[in-house]
Amino acid sequence: MSTGQGSDQKPKIIEFEAMHLQVGGRLQFITHRGIKPVQHFSTLIGYVKDEYMIVKIPMESGVPLPLGDGDKLTIRVFSGVTVCSFACSVQRVFARPLLYAHVSFPDKIQGSSLRAAMRVKVAIPACITAIEGDAAPSNVHLVNLSVTGALIESPCKLGSEAELVNLQFSLLMPPMNREIVVKTRAAIKNESAVKTSVGQLEIFTYGVEFIDLDPNHYSLLQNLTYEALIGDRQKIV
């Protein structure tokens, strides 16, 4: 799992399907009314391919963002390894109590690759169980996550390089922050040990790579990475 920060590449035209849009996924919603574009956050409600998309109207200071038919927008989404951007316009606004809008379906989508798998700092309790043998489950902590794997801290040794384990942890699914339990196989890729300053206890760290991750869980990790990318870049490893 590389720790190097990749550089943006030249944007390329991509297909709609390459964005891997999921209902409930977070969108960066950019308006163009003033001299400078203004960024907001929205949620995808759904779409009818080649006709329109349905998005939640962003809130601003506790009130819905005022939108009008024909307003020009830029929508950005993060596919896990690519920032996707397209222009669209508001087709119809559904005010309170619905608070959603139809926007035009994108006809040109630009994608800029960032790096193979951007990682996000986290502090998530997890449980690891060896696939072979009868060892008891180990309680560990995830300290960073990506769509391809994780970095784990453990108070005890977990296994050797290339060994397969079962990993379980929980993520919150937007927009209602419902807890989703993620279960996946993972392969141990590397191991290191450090001593803490308190009592000189050893902490073992492991880089693991996910194997056959559920597509819905992949989407949750995409959202986690996207939120950090556009909301708090200090969380990007």
C-alpha positions as CSV (number, residue, x, y, z in Angstrom):
1,M,0.0,0.0,0.0
2,S,1.8,3.1,-1.2
3,T,2.0,6.1,1.0
4,G,3.1,8.5,-1.7
5,Q,0.8,11.3,-2.7
6,G,0.1,11.0,-6.4
7,S,-0.3,14.1,-8.6
8,D,-3.3,15.0,-10.7
9,Q,-3.3,13.8,-14.2
10,K,-4.8,15.5,-17.3
11,P,-8.6,15.2,-17.3
12,K,-10.0,12.7,-19.7
13,I,-13.6,12.1,-20.9
14,I,-15.3,9.2,-19.2
15,E,-18.6,7.3,-19.4
16,F,-21.4,7.9,-17.0
17,E,-21.1,4.3,-15.6
18,A,-17.5,4.9,-14.7
19,M,-18.6,7.3,-11.9
20,H,-20.2,4.3,-10.0
21,L,-22.9,6.6,-8.7
22,Q,-24.9,5.2,-5.8
23,V,-28.2,6.4,-4.4
24,G,-27.4,8.3,-1.2
25,G,-23.9,9.1,-2.4
26,R,-22.4,12.6,-1.6
27,L,-22.0,15.1,-4.3
28,Q,-20.1,18.4,-4.5
29,F,-22.6,20.9,-5.8
30,I,-21.2,24.1,-7.2
31,T,-23.3,27.1,-8.2
32,H,-22.2,29.9,-10.6
33,R,-24.3,32.9,-9.6
34,G,-21.6,35.3,-8.5
35,I,-18.0,36.1,-9.6
36,K,-16.7,33.1,-7.9
37,P,-18.2,29.6,-7.9
38,V,-19.7,28.5,-4.5
39,Q,-19.4,25.0,-3.2
40,H,-22.2,23.1,-1.4
41,F,-22.9,19.5,-0.6
42,S,-25.8,17.4,-1.9
43,T,-27.0,13.8,-2.1
44,L,-27.9,11.8,-5.1
45,I,-31.6,10.6,-4.9
46,G,-31.7,8.9,-8.3
47,Y,-31.6,9.4,-12.0
48,V,-33.2,8.4,-15.3
49,K,-30.3,7.7,-17.7
50,D,-30.0,10.2,-20.6
51,E,-32.9,12.3,-19.2
52,Y,-32.3,13.8,-15.7
53,M,-30.7,13.3,-12.3
54,I,-32.5,13.9,-9.0
55,V,-30.5,15.6,-6.2
56,K,-31.2,16.9,-2.8
57,I,-31.3,20.7,-2.5
58,P,-28.3,21.8,-0.3
59,M,-29.0,23.7,2.9
60,E,-27.3,27.0,3.6
61,S,-27.5,28.5,7.2
62,G,-30.4,26.2,7.9
63,V,-32.5,27.0,4.9
64,P,-32.7,25.4,1.4
65,L,-30.3,26.9,-1.2
66,P,-32.5,29.1,-3.5
67,L,-32.4,27.5,-6.9
68,G,-34.2,28.4,-10.1
69,D,-35.0,26.7,-13.3
70,G,-32.1,27.1,-15.7
71,D,-29.4,27.7,-13.0
72,K,-26.1,26.5,-14.1
73,L,-24.3,24.0,-11.9
74,T,-21.1,21.9,-11.7
75,I,-21.4,18.5,-10.0
76,R,-18.3,16.7,-8.8
77,V,-18.2,13.1,-7.5
78,F,-15.4,10.9,-6.4
79,S,-15.3,7.3,-7.8
80,G,-12.6,6.1,-5.4
81,V,-9.6,6.8,-7.6
82,T,-11.0,9.5,-9.9
83,V,-12.6,12.9,-9.4
84,C,-15.4,13.2,-11.9
85,S,-16.9,16.6,-12.9
86,F,-19.7,17.7,-15.3
87,A,-21.8,20.7,-16.0
88,C,-25.6,20.6,-15.8
89,S,-28.6,22.9,-15.3
90,V,-31.6,22.9,-13.0
91,Q,-34.7,21.6,-14.8
92,R,-37.3,21.7,-12.0
93,V,-37.2,22.6,-8.3
94,F,-39.4,20.7,-5.8
95,A,-39.6,23.0,-2.7
96,R,-40.7,22.1,0.9
97,P,-41.4,19.6,2.1
98,L,-39.6,17.6,-0.6
99,L,-36.5,19.7,-1.1
100,Y,-35.1,18.1,-4.3
101,A,-34.4,19.1,-7.8
102,H,-34.2,17.6,-11.3
103,V,-31.0,18.6,-13.1
104,S,-30.0,17.8,-16.7
105,F,-28.3,14.5,-17.4
106,P,-24.5,15.0,-18.1
107,D,-23.5,14.9,-21.7
108,K,-19.7,15.3,-21.0
109,I,-17.9,14.0,-17.9
110,Q,-14.3,14.7,-17.2
111,G,-12.3,12.5,-14.9
112,S,-9.0,13.2,-13.2
113,S,-7.1,10.3,-11.7
114,L,-5.5,11.0,-8.3
115,R,-3.7,7.9,-7.3
116,A,-4.3,4.1,-7.1
117,A,-6.1,4.3,-3.7
118,M,-6.2,7.4,-1.6
119,R,-6.2,6.6,2.1
120,V,-8.1,8.4,4.9
121,K,-7.1,8.6,8.5
122,V,-9.7,6.9,10.8
123,A,-10.0,5.5,14.3
124,I,-12.4,2.5,13.9
125,P,-12.5,-0.6,16.2
126,A,-12.3,-3.8,14.2
127,C,-12.1,-7.5,14.7
128,I,-9.8,-9.9,12.9
129,T,-10.1,-13.7,12.8
130,A,-7.6,-16.1,11.2
131,I,-9.2,-18.1,8.3
132,E,-7.2,-21.2,9.2
133,G,-6.8,-22.6,12.6
134,D,-8.8,-22.0,15.8
135,A,-7.3,-18.8,17.2
136,A,-9.6,-16.5,19.1
137,P,-10.7,-13.2,17.3
138,S,-8.4,-10.2,17.9
139,N,-9.7,-6.8,18.7
140,V,-7.8,-4.2,16.7
141,H,-8.1,-0.6,15.4
142,L,-8.1,0.7,11.8
143,V,-5.9,3.8,11.6
144,N,-6.5,4.4,7.8
145,L,-8.7,3.1,5.1
146,S,-8.9,3.0,1.3
147,V,-11.1,1.2,-1.2
148,T,-8.4,-1.4,-1.5
149,G,-7.2,-2.0,2.1
150,A,-6.4,-0.7,5.5
151,L,-3.6,-0.1,8.1
152,I,-4.3,-1.9,11.3
153,E,-2.9,-1.4,14.8
154,S,-2.9,-4.4,17.2
155,P,-1.6,-5.0,20.7
156,C,-0.5,-8.6,19.6
157,K,0.8,-10.3,16.5
158,L,-1.8,-11.2,14.0
159,G,-0.1,-13.3,11.4
160,S,2.5,-13.5,8.7
161,E,2.8,-11.8,5.3
162,A,0.4,-13.2,2.7
163,E,-1.8,-14.8,5.3
164,L,-5.5,-14.5,4.8
165,V,-7.8,-13.2,7.6
166,N,-11.4,-12.2,8.1
167,L,-11.8,-8.6,9.0
168,Q,-15.0,-7.0,10.4
169,F,-15.7,-3.3,11.2
170,S,-18.5,-0.8,10.9
171,L,-19.1,2.3,8.8
172,L,-21.8,5.0,8.8
173,M,-23.9,5.2,5.6
174,P,-25.0,8.7,4.6
175,P,-27.3,10.5,4.6
176,M,-28.9,9.0,7.8
177,N,-25.6,7.7,9.2
178,R,-27.0,4.2,9.5
179,E,-24.4,1.8,10.8
180,I,-23.3,-0.8,8.3
181,V,-21.2,-3.8,9.3
182,V,-18.4,-4.5,6.8
183,K,-17.1,-8.1,6.6
184,T,-14.3,-9.0,4.1
185,R,-11.4,-11.3,3.6
186,A,-8.0,-9.5,3.7
187,A,-4.4,-10.5,2.9
188,I,-1.6,-9.3,5.2
189,K,0.8,-7.4,3.1
190,N,3.4,-6.1,5.6
191,E,4.1,-5.9,9.4
192,S,6.0,-3.6,11.7
193,A,6.3,-3.1,15.4
194,V,6.8,0.1,17.5
195,K,7.1,0.7,21.2
196,T,4.8,3.1,22.9
197,S,6.1,5.7,25.3
198,V,3.8,4.4,28.1
199,G,5.4,1.3,29.6
200,Q,7.3,0.6,26.4
201,L,4.5,-1.7,25.1
202,E,4.8,-3.0,21.6
203,I,2.1,-2.1,19.1
204,F,2.0,-4.1,15.8
205,T,0.9,-2.5,12.6
206,Y,-0.3,-4.4,9.6
207,G,-1.1,-3.3,6.0
208,V,-3.9,-5.5,4.7
209,E,-5.4,-5.7,1.2
210,F,-9.2,-6.4,0.8
211,I,-10.2,-9.4,-1.2
212,D,-13.6,-9.7,-2.8
213,L,-15.0,-6.6,-1.0
214,D,-18.8,-6.3,-1.3
215,P,-19.7,-3.6,-4.0
216,N,-21.9,-1.8,-1.5
217,H,-19.1,-1.7,1.0
218,Y,-16.8,-0.4,-1.7
219,S,-19.2,2.4,-2.3
220,L,-19.2,3.3,1.4
221,L,-15.4,3.5,1.3
222,Q,-15.6,5.7,-1.8
223,N,-17.9,8.1,0.1
224,L,-15.5,8.1,3.1
225,T,-12.6,9.0,0.8
226,Y,-14.6,11.6,-1.1
227,E,-15.8,13.3,2.1
228,A,-12.2,13.7,3.3
229,L,-11.0,14.8,-0.1
230,I,-13.5,17.7,-0.4
231,G,-14.2,18.4,3.3
232,D,-11.0,17.8,5.4
233,R,-7.9,17.1,3.4
234,Q,-5.9,16.8,6.7
235,K,-7.4,13.3,6.9
236,I,-5.8,12.2,3.6
237,V,-2.7,10.1,4.2
